[in-house]
Amino acid sequence: APSLPIPFLHSIKMSEVETAFRKFAVYGDTSASGNEMTGKNFSKMCKECGVMDGKAVTSTDVDIVFNKVKTKGARTITFAEFQQAMKELSSKRFKGKSPEEALQAVYGLIEGKEPGSAGTTKATKVGGVDRLTDTSKYTGSHKERFDESGKGKGLAGRQDLADNSGYVGAYKGAGTYDQTH
């Protein structure tokens, strides 16, 4: 769809926003009704829809707003509370716009979105793990724990680390504890 110019104020369909809310609300919880959203899913939604940009709006902002709008003692927010939260966040995210415009802009980011589809990065090729498991790059006591083939030596590699005297490191008073206590 072509990107709309700013005066698209009334094209936002709250039903679309609510649908997105529900999809994120049930994400990862098959028993969820979709009427309430947890803080975890709220922040996932803000992240994936781009409401949280890490600059104007950080995860801390999102958490604070979530805790501010939810009912005391509740662990979730309703769609009405969610709308309240979006009012709060939109003014941060789109500074310099009127509250109305900022809110519409935020809803514009959200409508039609669903979990996992919005800008999630696909898992990178297994490459990332290689360097974590490449024992030739290990240093210090860790490198003793693997043989050349990269197979762990188990306890053998860490034998020297166990000092069972019960004293911490180079504790000067080892063996001098006063028995009268």
N, C-alpha and C positions, 0 to 999 in steps of 0.2 A: 504493500500500500504506500502511496506517496506520503511523505511526511507533511503533516498539516501545519499551516501557519499558526501563529499564536491565537488569533481570534477564533479558536475552535472550541471556545468555552463550553458550549452546550452539547458538544458531540459525545462527551463521555457518557457511556451508559453505565449507571451504577450497577445494573444487573451483571455487567461484565466484570466489574470490580468485585462484586460479591461472589461471583463464580470463582474468580481467582482466589479470593479469601478462603472459600470453602475448600478448594483444591489444596491449598497450602495447609489449611487447618487439619485435614485428615492425613497429611503426609506422614508416613512412618507410623501411623497409629490406626490400625484397621477398625478399632472400636470407636473411633472418634465420630461425633455426629456431624462435624463440619460447621457447627454453630459457634464453637469457641476455638480459640487458637492459643497454643502454648507460646511462651517466650522464645523457645528454641525455634519453633516454626515461624514465629513473627520475624525473628532476625534473619532466618533463611530467606523469607519472602522479601524482606527489605534488601538483602544482599543481592538476590538473584534478579530482582526487578530493577536494580540500580538506584533504589531510594537511598541506600547506604552506599556512599561513594568513597568512604574512607578519608575524605577531606572535610567537606562541609558537614557530612553526617557520618559518624563513626559507630562502631558496634556499641560503644558506651552510651552514646546518645539514644540509640535504639532501645537499649535495656532500660535506661532512665525513663524514657517516654512510656515504655510498656508498663513499668511499675507504677507510673503516675496515673495512667488511665484505667488500670484494672481495679476491680472491686477489692477492697481490703480483704486479705485472707484468701482471695481467689488465686488460682494458678494460671488462669486463662483469661482472654479478653473476648468479648462478643463483637459482632460486626459493628455495632454502634460505637463501642469503645475503640475499635480499630479505626473508625472514621475520625474519632477524636485524636487518636495517635497520629494519623496522617496529617491532620491540621497542624499539629505541633512540629512534625518532621518536615513538612513541606516548606514552612517558613525558613527553616535552616537550610534546606537543600536548595531552594530557589530564592536566595536573598535578593531583595530588590524588586521582586514581583509583588503584586498585590496579593493579599492572602487568598483571594479567590483564584487568581491565576496560578499561584504556586500550588494550590491544592489540586487544581485541574491537571497541572503538569505532572504531579506525582501520580494521580490516578491514571494519567495517560501512560505512565511507565508500567502500571500494574495490570490494566485491563487486558484480559485475554491471555495472561501468563499462566503457566502451570509449573509446578516444581520440577527441577531438573532440566527443563527445556531452555530456561533463560540463561544464556551465557555461562552454562557450566562447561568447564574444560573437560574434554574427554581425557581419560587416564592416558598419560603419555606412555609411549612405548616402554617396555619393561626396562629401558635404559637406566632409569633413575636408580634402580635397585643395585645395578652392577657395581657402582662405585662404593655402595655401602657394604657390599659383601666381598670386595676385592681386598683380600688380606694383605697383599703386598703394600697397601697404603696404610696399614695399621701401624701405630707407633707405640712405644712404651710397653707396659706390661701386657697390653692386648695382643701384641704381635707374637708373644711367647705362646699364646693359646692355640695357635694353628700350626699345622705342619705345612710343608711347601705346597701340597695339593690344595690347601685351603680348608682341609678337614679339621674341625675343632679337636683339640686334644682333651677336652673335658677338664676334669679336675687337675690332671697332670700339669697342665699349663699354668695353673694358678697356685700350685702347691706352696710356693714361697710366700703367698700373700696371707696364709693363715698363721696367726700367732695366737695360740690359745691361752696365753697367760692371763687373759682377762684384763690386761692393762692397755690403755689407749696408746698407740704409737710409741713414741720415745718417752714414756712416762718415767720421770727420774726416780720416783719412789718405789719402783717395782720391788716387792718383797720386804718393804719396810713398814707395812701397815701396822699401826699400833693395836695390839690385841685387846687392850682394855675396853674398847667400845662394845 
